[in-house]
Amino acid sequence: MRKITQKSALPVYSIAALWLLWASFFPLYRIWHFLLAILFSVVVYISVSRLCPPKIILVKEQPKPADTGNRDADALIDAGRSRLERLNRLDEEISDEKVSAQIARIAGVCGKIFDYVEQNPKKAPQIRLFLNYYLPTTIKLLESYSRMAGQKISGENISSAMRGVEGILSTIGDAFEKQLDHLFADEALDISTDITVLEGMMAREGLTGDDFGQKPQNTQQERKQ
């Protein structure tokens, strides 16, 4: 959602009305007449602006189609973001604050997953099960929850089903975060390998631990000999 600030036109109309009345009942042939009218205009503009503050309008933005150069990856990402829109709508429909917070957490992780895959399209196959089962099933559960919450009754079956959905949301959030973490497995391995190699090279050169600085001293002694 994008926020747009819409200012009221009433302050401008008020100034126009003021000048029309002023020209009808007061003289406007000296400089101080105009200055006085301008001063009143400023006062009227500020006063009306306070009475009619700008409105904040939320405009729904359509997500841009993925363009990674990989058709399969693009299809997965676009399908995922379409389902993410439904998840966000459910967040708006469900009034329970705790459930809404869990949905926001899940939606945030989903967004990060799709953003990462868009930047790394070769990772797309790793999210097929997540996209085709875990996310749709989560949405299905929340749709059922939203329908039951709208019944406004506390029957045993409805209450039990709703508690079940509420209880699984935290587990779903944890699972989705692990899904995101799995996408970084190769990158984490590369970092670990680079660190190991770097530490080994610095150790061989006497640049770490107690050996730091010893090699230059040995070199100076060899030169003296």
Secondary structure as UniProt FT lines:
FT   STRAND          2..6
FT   HELIX           10..25
FT   HELIX           31..51
FT   STRAND          55..59
FT   HELIX           71..93
FT   HELIX           97..119
FT   HELIX           121..127
FT   HELIX           128..129
FT   HELIX           130..134
FT   HELIX           135..149
FT   TURN            150..151
FT   HELIX           156..183
FT   HELIX           185..204
FT   TURN            205..206
FT   HELIX           209..211
FT   TURN            212..213
FT   HELIX           214..224
//
